[in-house]
Amino acid sequence: MNKLGCHVSMSAPDYLLGSLAMAQSQDANCFMIYTGSPQSIARQPIDKLKVKELHEALKQNHIPIEDVIVHAPYIINCANSEAKKRNFAKVFLAQEVDRVNKIGAKYLVLHPGSNPDKELGCKYIAEAINYVNKNNNHVVICLETMAGKGNEIGSKFEELKSIIKQVENKNLVGVCLDTCHISDSGYDIKDPSATLKVFDDIIGLKYLKVLHINDSLNEKGAHKDRHANIGEGKIGLKTLKEWVNYPMVSKICKILETPWTVDGPIYKKEIHMLLGK
């Protein structure tokens, strides 16, 4: 079964059950959430999130818990040159990993971080992951490919390779490939086979754990990171449809993060477009 889903909200009173319901209303068979605000440290206790009820509902709907992807907060910058801020980031990341573990999910998507010194930044990110993994034996931290805004790390596959090389437990690190981001960073993604060969040669396909499927408002190499709805950007429906239906990634969760309209998300329409329904 081709795994295609979307980024959904999680809020009171239904929390994780509400996230599942929203995903299903969009005809998604996998989905991604935050465990709290992406821009703050505010978090509801795990025992409020209806974890047990989620597992029961997933079982009834034949959805594996590993197809529930979690995205780490944006405020985590493990590459920060300031030791105090870097320490905050790794401690907060450890707390997020613990929450993901208690939910039972397997994959946590993380924006690697920013530092003008990319080599030093990669070293710091790997150090943070090694710190977190001292008390982690389940959650795979998936470094997201980035568009290359400012001092972002992760716009080049070589940077992610450098981080992974320095991570001690290779079983607990992976990559989330974002179509908008890698196009904006300068990769030609018109041919999934060719792009994934480059990825495999540099990083290794075994590390590809999650895909973000997004169109882009900008031309290749713009370094802007502005998502567009499927078929309304510079990447286009044809290319994104090829990515979604490429056999090599059929068993990998592919998550839409496309813009919502004034009436809410249009994931259902986009999922049907991508699957050719």
C-alpha positions in Angstrom: 0.0 0.0 0.0 1.3 3.4 -1.0 1.6 5.5 2.2 0.4 9.1 1.7 -0.8 11.5 4.4 -0.7 15.0 5.7 0.4 17.3 8.6 -2.6 17.6 10.9 -3.2 19.6 14.1 -3.6 18.2 17.6 -5.7 20.0 20.1 -8.1 19.6 23.1 -10.2 17.9 23.9 -9.5 14.9 21.5 -5.8 15.5 21.0 -4.3 12.4 19.2 -7.7 11.0 18.4 -8.7 14.2 16.8 -5.5 14.1 14.7 -6.3 10.7 13.4 -9.9 11.7 12.6 -8.6 14.8 10.7 -6.2 12.6 8.7 -8.9 10.1 7.9 -11.2 12.9 6.8 -8.6 13.8 4.2 -8.3 10.2 3.0 -4.8 9.9 4.5 -3.3 6.6 5.6 -0.5 8.2 7.6 0.0 11.6 9.3 2.3 13.9 11.0 1.8 16.0 14.2 3.6 18.2 16.7 3.4 17.1 20.4 2.8 20.8 21.3 3.4 24.3 19.9 6.2 24.3 17.3 7.3 27.8 18.5 7.4 27.3 22.3 8.2 24.9 25.1 4.6 24.7 26.3 3.5 21.1 26.4 0.5 19.2 27.7 1.3 16.1 29.8 1.4 12.9 27.7 -1.3 11.3 29.9 -3.8 14.0 28.5 -3.1 13.2 24.8 -5.2 10.0 24.6 -2.3 7.7 23.7 -4.1 4.5 24.6 -7.2 5.5 22.7 -5.0 6.4 19.7 -3.4 2.9 19.7 -6.8 1.3 19.8 -8.2 3.4 17.0 -5.1 2.8 14.9 -5.4 -0.9 15.3 -9.1 -0.8 14.4 -8.1 1.1 11.2 -5.1 -1.1 10.4 -2.7 1.8 10.6 0.7 1.0 12.2 1.9 3.4 15.0 5.1 4.0 13.0 3.0 5.7 10.4 2.3 8.5 12.9 5.2 10.9 12.3 6.2 13.5 14.8 7.8 16.9 13.9 10.1 18.5 16.4 9.6 22.2 17.3 11.2 24.8 15.2 12.8 26.5 18.1 15.4 23.7 18.5 18.7 24.7 17.1 21.3 22.1 18.1 23.9 23.8 15.8 23.9 27.1 17.8 27.4 28.5 18.6 26.3 29.8 21.9 26.8 27.0 24.5 23.8 28.0 26.6 21.4 28.0 23.7 22.9 24.8 22.3 22.4 23.1 25.7 18.8 24.3 25.8 18.2 22.8 22.4 19.6 19.3 23.2 17.8 19.1 26.5 14.5 20.1 24.8 15.2 17.7 22.0 15.7 14.9 24.6 12.3 15.8 26.2 10.7 15.6 22.7 12.2 12.3 22.0 10.9 11.0 25.4 7.4 12.2 24.5 7.6 10.5 21.1 8.7 7.3 22.8 5.8 7.5 25.2 3.4 8.0 22.3 4.9 4.9 20.7 5.9 6.6 17.5 9.1 5.8 15.7 10.1 8.8 13.7 10.9 12.4 14.8 11.6 14.9 12.0 14.1 17.6 13.0 15.3 20.7 11.3 19.1 20.3 11.7 19.8 23.9 12.8 21.7 27.0 11.7 25.3 28.1 12.0 27.5 30.2 9.6 30.2 27.6 10.2 28.6 24.5 8.6 31.3 22.1 9.7 31.1 23.2 13.3 27.3 23.2 13.1 27.3 19.6 11.9 29.6 18.6 14.7 27.3 20.3 17.3 24.2 18.6 15.8 25.8 15.2 16.0 26.9 15.8 19.6 23.3 16.7 20.5 21.9 13.5 18.9 24.5 11.4 20.7 23.5 13.1 24.0 19.8 12.4 23.3 20.5 8.8 22.3 22.1 7.9 25.6 18.5 7.5 26.8 16.8 6.6 23.6 16.6 3.1 22.1 13.6 3.5 19.8 13.0 6.9 18.3 14.8 7.6 14.9 15.7 11.3 14.6 15.2 12.2 11.0 17.2 15.2 9.8 15.2 17.2 7.3 16.6 18.4 4.0 16.5 22.2 4.1 16.1 25.0 1.5 19.2 26.8 2.5 17.8 30.1 3.9 20.4 32.1 5.8 22.8 29.8 7.7 20.6 26.7 7.5 22.4 23.4 7.7 21.0 20.5 5.6 20.5 22.1 2.2 23.3 19.9 0.8 23.3 16.1 1.2 26.9 16.3 2.2 26.0 18.2 5.3 23.6 15.5 6.4 26.2 12.9 5.6 28.6 14.7 7.9 26.2 14.7 10.8 25.2 11.0 10.3 28.9 10.0 10.1 29.4 11.6 13.6 26.3 10.0 15.2 27.4 7.0 17.2 24.2 4.9 16.9 23.4 4.9 13.2 20.1 3.0 13.8 18.7 6.0 15.5 19.3 8.6 12.8 17.7 9.1 9.4 16.7 11.7 6.9 13.4 13.3 5.9 13.5 14.5 2.3 11.3 17.5 1.5 10.6 18.1 -2.2 10.1 21.8 -1.9 13.3 22.2 0.2 15.6 20.2 -2.1 14.3 22.0 -5.2 14.8 25.4 -3.5 18.3 24.3 -2.4 19.2 23.6 -6.0 18.7 19.9 -6.7 17.0 19.0 -9.9 14.1 16.8 -8.8 12.3 16.2 -12.1 13.5 12.6 -12.1 13.0 10.8 -8.8 15.3 8.0 -9.9 18.2 10.3 -10.6 17.7 12.4 -7.5 17.5 9.3 -5.3 20.7 7.9 -6.9 22.5 11.1 -5.9 21.0 10.8 -2.4 22.1 7.1 -2.2 25.6 7.9 -3.5 26.1 10.6 -0.8 24.0 9.5 2.2 22.6 6.1 1.5 19.0 5.2 0.8 18.8 3.1 4.0 18.7 6.5 5.9 15.6 7.8 4.0 12.8 7.3 6.5 10.2 10.1 5.7 9.2 12.2 2.7 7.6 15.6 2.7 5.7 16.2 -0.5 5.3 19.9 -1.3 5.2 22.1 -4.3 7.3 25.3 -4.3 6.4 28.9 -5.0 10.0 29.4 -6.2 12.3 28.3 -9.0 15.0 25.7 -8.4 17.8 27.1 -6.3 15.9 30.1 -4.8 16.7 29.1 -1.2 13.4 30.5 -0.1 11.3 27.6 1.4 7.8 28.7 0.4 5.5 25.8 0.0 2.8 25.8 -2.6 -0.3 23.6 -3.1 0.2 20.6 -5.3 0.2 21.6 -9.0 0.3 25.3 -8.2 4.0 25.8 -7.9 7.2 25.5 -9.9 7.7 21.8 -9.3 4.3 20.8 -10.7 1.9 17.9 -10.3 3.6 15.7 -12.9 6.9 15.6 -11.0 5.3 15.2 -7.5 3.0 12.5 -8.8 6.1 10.6 -10.0 7.7 11.0 -6.6 4.6 9.7 -4.7 4.2 6.7 -7.0 7.8 5.8 -7.3 8.1 2.2 -6.2 11.2 2.6 -4.2 9.4 4.9 -1.7 6.0 3.2 -1.6 6.5 1.9 1.9 7.9 5.3 3.2 5.4 7.7 4.7 4.9 10.7 2.4 3.5 13.7 4.2 1.8 16.8 2.6 2.6 20.1 4.3 0.8 22.3 1.7 -0.9 25.6 2.6 -4.4 25.6 4.0 -7.1 27.7 2.2 -9.5 30.0 4.1 -11.8 27.0 4.4 -9.1 24.7 5.8 -6.8 22.1 4.3 -7.3 20.6 0.8 -5.2 17.6 1.5 -8.0 15.2 0.3 -8.1 16.9 -3.1 -4.3 16.8 -3.3 -4.0 13.2 -2.2 -6.5 12.1 -4.9 -4.6 14.2 -7.5 -1.3 12.5 -6.5 -2.7 9.0 -6.5 -4.6 9.6 -9.8 -8.0 9.0 -8.3 
